[in-house]
Amino acid sequence: MEKEKKSRREALGLIGKAGVIMGAAPYFFVSLNIIPERETDYKSESSGRQKYRTKDIKEKAVVSGSGSQLTVKVSGKPGRHYFVAVAGSDIRENYGAYPNSEGIINSRGLGSKVIDLKILSNSRIYIKIVTGETDKFDSQLAETEPFIVNLKGGTIAAFEGVVSRPILEHKGSMISVASTAAVCSINKIK
């Protein structure tokens, strides 16, 4: 028997296919950096100071989902607040806080929240994690890049990838384009 070298993407695809064949529920995992909100007023001295402060914040979100639950883990500066923002389209004004998704990063620099998506039933949603200095989210805002999830009957049916790195179907398996983060996806397999 000849040994074949498989890429990480191919291996994840095979694991996904085996899980679907064995009756496992769709599951995904994505790790994203949280990026400071873009400043619109560069001439203002106060916005310059805020830009300098938010530039030093190193935050990361790890999101996984299976069934109707989404698990969000945020790491960063202790005391920062976060929430999960959801929208039907990737338009900034459409994003709103998902009910009961707010949390605070603890003294060890970690925050975790489990969110139930059952109330959304059948839809395609864009999700991102937003952090801020206070619970009013009025200063030092930062956010992840949005990722896309399809829901059917309140459960996760498919993970479509991050907006800039969508998941493509290629020769019957799922691959991620230019993946710089660990992304594992199980979508409908033909």
HELIX and SHEET records of a PDB file:
HELIX    1   1 ARG A    8  ILE A   21  1                                  14    
HELIX    2   2 GLU A   45  LYS A   55  1                                  11    
HELIX    3   3 ARG A   92  ASN A   94  5                                   3    
HELIX    4   4 LYS A  118  LEU A  120  5                                   3    
SHEET    1   A 8 GLY A  96  ALA A  97  0                                        
SHEET    2   A 8 HIS A  81  ALA A  87 -1                                        
SHEET    3   A 8 SER A 123  GLY A 132 -1                                        
SHEET    4   A 8 ALA A 142  GLU A 143 -1                                        
SHEET    5   A 8 TYR A  27  PRO A  36 -1                                        
SHEET    6   A 8 GLU A  59  SER A  66 -1                                        
SHEET    7   A 8 GLN A  69  SER A  75 -1                                        
SHEET    8   A 8 LEU A 110  ASP A 116 -1                                        
SHEET    1   B 6 GLY A  96  ALA A  97  0                                        
SHEET    2   B 6 HIS A  81  ALA A  87 -1                                        
SHEET    3   B 6 SER A 123  GLY A 132 -1                                        
SHEET    4   B 6 ALA A 142  GLU A 143 -1                                        
SHEET    5   B 6 TYR A  27  PRO A  36 -1                                        
SHEET    6   B 6 VAL A 183  CYS A 184 -1                                        
SHEET    1   C 3 GLY A  96  ALA A  97  0                                        
SHEET    2   C 3 HIS A  81  ALA A  87 -1                                        
SHEET    3   C 3 GLY A 103  ILE A 104 -1                                        
SHEET    1   D 7 GLY A  96  ALA A  97  0                                        
SHEET    2   D 7 HIS A  81  ALA A  87 -1                                        
SHEET    3   D 7 SER A 123  GLY A 132 -1                                        
SHEET    4   D 7 PHE A 147  LYS A 152 -1                                        
SHEET    5   D 7 THR A 155  VAL A 162 -1                                        
SHEET    6   D 7 ARG A 165  HIS A 170 -1                                        
SHEET    7   D 7 SER A 173  SER A 176 -1                                        
END                                                                             
